[in-house]
Amino acid sequence: MARTVTFSAACTLDGYIARSDSSFDWILHGEESREVLGGFWKTIDTILMGRRTWDVAVRAGHGQGHAGIETCVFSRTLPPSERPGLRIVSEDVVAFTRRLKETHGNGIFLMGGGELARPLFEAGLVDEVGLNIHPLLLGSGIPLFHEMPRPIELERIDCVPFRNGCVYVRYAVRRKRA
């Protein structure tokens, strides 16, 4: 059985994951989101992210990784990592993810912006989408999704409203029937 790839992010109601300068100071933290996201973190053992997301994580002090979780950073310019739990991947994200899905393991968390997610959606490799939608219209910034050549149909799995006004929504990607 193939592993599940989940594209998940915090976003504003108008679909941004960060301000234009990559800051995300608008994110509302709370016990409810920590509980839902804590449950999600227990289901994964691999994180996929692009170089820009990695740079933001490092600047925010989150570049140390998580115990028992391998972080794969896609970059053609970073040198190979010597740190346990961190893999720098210079190959094509689609080919790498296709092979990774067929290995034994838990879920795979596709973290960050839609630029890395776009080719994985196009290749049919994303299985779920989880969004922590914040009650804010940012107006501009880094978009959650980028233009894709076709619609991606989703089916709601779960929807959890939080007291702080956020809503966590989880969707399954609908597969086209032959």
JOMOFEN-V155674 format. One record per backbone hydrogen bond with DSSP energy under -1.0 kcal/mol. NH is the residue of the N-H (numbers start at 0). CO is the residue of the C=O. Records with the same first field share a line. If there is no record, write none. Layout:
NH = CO, CO
//
This chain:
2 = 100
5 = 107
6 = 127
7 = 109
8 = 129
10 = 131
11 = 15
12 = 135
14 = 11
16 = 141
18 = 22
21 = 18
26 = 23
33 = 29
34 = 30
35 = 31
36 = 32
37 = 33
38 = 34
39 = 35
40 = 36
41 = 37
42 = 39
44 = 106
45 = 106
46 = 69
47 = 108
48 = 71
50 = 73
53 = 49
54 = 50
55 = 51
56 = 52
57 = 53
58 = 54
59 = 55
60 = 57
61 = 56
68 = 65
69 = 44
70 = 84
71 = 46
72 = 86
73 = 48
74 = 88
85 = 82
86 = 70
88 = 72
95 = 91
96 = 92
97 = 93
98 = 94
99 = 95
100 = 96
102 = 99
106 = 42
107 = 3
108 = 45
109 = 5
110 = 47
117 = 113
120 = 116
121 = 117
122 = 118
123 = 120
124 = 119
126 = 4
127 = 4
128 = 170
129 = 6
130 = 168
131 = 8
132 = 166
133 = 10
135 = 133
141 = 17
143 = 14
154 = 171
156 = 169
157 = 169
159 = 167
161 = 165
164 = 161
166 = 132
167 = 159
168 = 130
169 = 157
170 = 128
171 = 154
172 = 126
173 = 152
//
